[in-house]
Amino acid sequence: MEKKVKNVLGTDLESCCCSPMTGFLRNGYCDTNAMDYGTHIACALITNEFLNFTRLKGNDLTTPITECEFPGLKAGDKWCLCILRWKEAYEAGVAPPLKLEATHEKALEYVPKLILEKFRTKK
């Protein structure tokens, strides 16, 4: 039997979003594997502040890239972000809210649970 993936709350990992379809594996979950060098495990509710921040860091998330099945994001979308980019945004004061039920437990290796809980969203 396959082990269930857990979230940062210690319960089964929930879906982040299927519209747009997110996740490194494009299955709606912020799950990860050895091929996921960016560690896309933080289920975030995207904000304009974060989009501007990451664009200035060289990663424009608003422009679609069809060959990668990337639709381009807008404020209000949910998306599995790289945990280190989320942490960088946190340190800059522009981290987007997180759906902790859909944020992979591996995020705790990068960011303390108390910090993640401050950004919890129910959406």
C-alpha positions in Angstrom: 0.0 0.0 0.0 1.3 3.5 -0.9 1.9 5.9 1.9 -0.4 8.9 1.9 1.3 12.3 1.3 0.8 14.7 4.3 0.4 18.4 4.5 2.0 20.8 7.0 -0.9 20.1 9.5 -0.1 16.4 9.5 -3.3 15.4 7.7 -3.7 14.0 4.1 -2.5 16.5 1.4 -5.6 18.2 -0.2 -5.9 19.5 -3.7 -4.6 23.0 -4.3 -6.3 23.8 -7.5 -7.5 22.2 -10.8 -8.5 25.4 -12.6 -5.8 26.4 -13.5 -4.3 22.9 -13.1 -1.4 23.3 -10.8 1.3 21.2 -9.2 4.7 20.0 -10.5 2.9 16.9 -11.7 0.0 18.9 -13.0 -2.5 16.9 -11.0 -3.9 19.7 -8.8 -1.7 18.8 -5.8 1.5 20.4 -4.4 3.2 17.1 -4.4 6.9 16.7 -5.3 9.4 14.1 -6.6 13.1 14.0 -7.4 12.6 15.8 -10.8 11.0 18.8 -9.0 14.2 20.9 -8.5 12.1 23.9 -7.6 10.2 22.1 -4.8 6.7 23.3 -5.8 5.0 22.5 -2.5 3.4 25.7 -1.2 -0.3 26.1 -2.2 -0.6 29.9 -2.4 -3.5 32.3 -3.1 -1.8 34.5 -5.7 -1.6 38.2 -5.1 -0.6 41.1 -7.3 2.2 42.0 -4.8 3.6 38.5 -5.2 3.3 38.5 -9.0 5.2 41.8 -9.2 7.8 40.6 -6.7 8.5 37.4 -8.6 8.6 39.2 -12.0 11.3 41.5 -10.7 13.2 38.4 -9.6 13.1 37.1 -13.2 10.1 34.8 -13.0 7.1 36.3 -14.8 4.2 34.1 -13.7 1.6 36.2 -15.6 2.7 35.2 -19.2 1.3 31.8 -20.4 3.8 29.2 -21.6 1.6 26.7 -23.5 4.4 24.1 -24.2 4.7 23.7 -20.4 1.0 23.7 -19.8 1.3 27.0 -17.9 -1.7 29.2 -18.2 -0.3 32.4 -16.7 -1.5 33.5 -13.4 -3.6 36.4 -12.0 -4.4 37.6 -8.5 -6.9 35.2 -6.9 -5.6 32.0 -8.6 -4.3 29.2 -6.4 -0.9 27.8 -7.5 1.8 25.5 -6.2 4.8 27.8 -5.6 8.4 26.9 -5.1 8.8 27.0 -1.3 12.1 29.0 -1.5 10.5 31.7 -3.6 7.6 31.9 -1.1 10.2 32.2 1.7 12.0 34.9 -0.2 8.7 36.8 -0.7 8.0 36.3 3.1 11.4 37.9 3.9 10.5 40.8 1.5 7.1 41.3 3.1 5.0 40.2 0.1 4.3 36.5 0.7 0.9 35.4 -0.5 -1.5 33.5 1.8 -1.3 29.7 1.9 -3.8 26.9 1.9 -2.1 24.8 4.5 -4.3 21.8 3.9 -2.7 21.7 0.4 0.8 22.7 1.3 3.2 19.6 1.4 4.7 18.7 4.7 8.2 19.1 3.2 7.6 22.9 3.5 8.4 22.5 7.2 12.0 21.7 6.2 12.2 25.3 4.9 9.8 27.4 6.9 8.7 27.0 10.6 5.1 26.0 11.1 4.4 29.1 13.2 5.3 31.3 10.2 3.2 29.3 7.8 0.2 29.4 10.1 0.3 33.3 10.0 -0.4 33.1 6.3 -3.2 30.5 6.4 -6.2 31.1 4.2 -9.5 29.2 4.2 -10.0 29.8 0.5 
